[in-house]
Amino acid sequence: RLVDTDYASRALMLERACDVIVQMVGELRRGFKLDVMHDLNERMQSIESEADRLLLELYRELFRSEQDPARLLLRKDLFELLEKAIDRCRDAGNVVYQIALKNS
C-alpha cells in the first residue's frame, strides 16, 4: 500500500540529524569549544524545525488528497515515527550542548 510513498526527504533529514549528533559527540571528545557546539546545536534546531514544517505539509497533502483511510493512517504513522526520531536527535543534541556549557 505504501510503495509509491516517498520517504527520502524525511529519511535524509534523519540522517543529517544523526550526523550532527556524531559531530557533537566528537567535539565533546576533543574538548569544549562552545562556538563549534553552538553552531552544531543551531544546525540541529534548524533540521528539526524543517522536519516539523515537512510534517505539516504532509498533513495538508494527506487530508486533502488521500481517499483510503487505512493508507492515510499508515502514511501518517510512518512519517510521525521519522519525526519522533528527529526529535530524539534534537533532545540528544540539547543534552550534549548542556554538557559542553557546564564544563566550559
Salt bridges, closest charged atoms under 4 A:
ASP4 OD1 - ARG71 NH2 2.91
GLU27 OE2 - ARG30 NH1 2.57
GLU42 OE2 - HIS38 NE2 3.98
GLU48 OE2 - ARG90 NH1 3.22
GLU50 OE2 - ARG53 NH2 2.36
GLU57 OE2 - ARG53 NH1 2.13
GLU61 OE1 - ARG75 NH2 3.33
GLU66 OE1 - ARG71 NE 3.11
GLU66 OE1 - ARG75 NH1 3.15
ASP68 OD2 - ARG1 NH2 3.75
ASP77 OD1 - LYS76 NZ 3.66
GLU80 OE2 - LYS76 NZ 3.40
ASP87 OD1 - ARG90 NH1 3.82
ASP91 OD2 - ARG88 NH1 3.79
ASP91 OD1 - ARG90 NH2 2.96
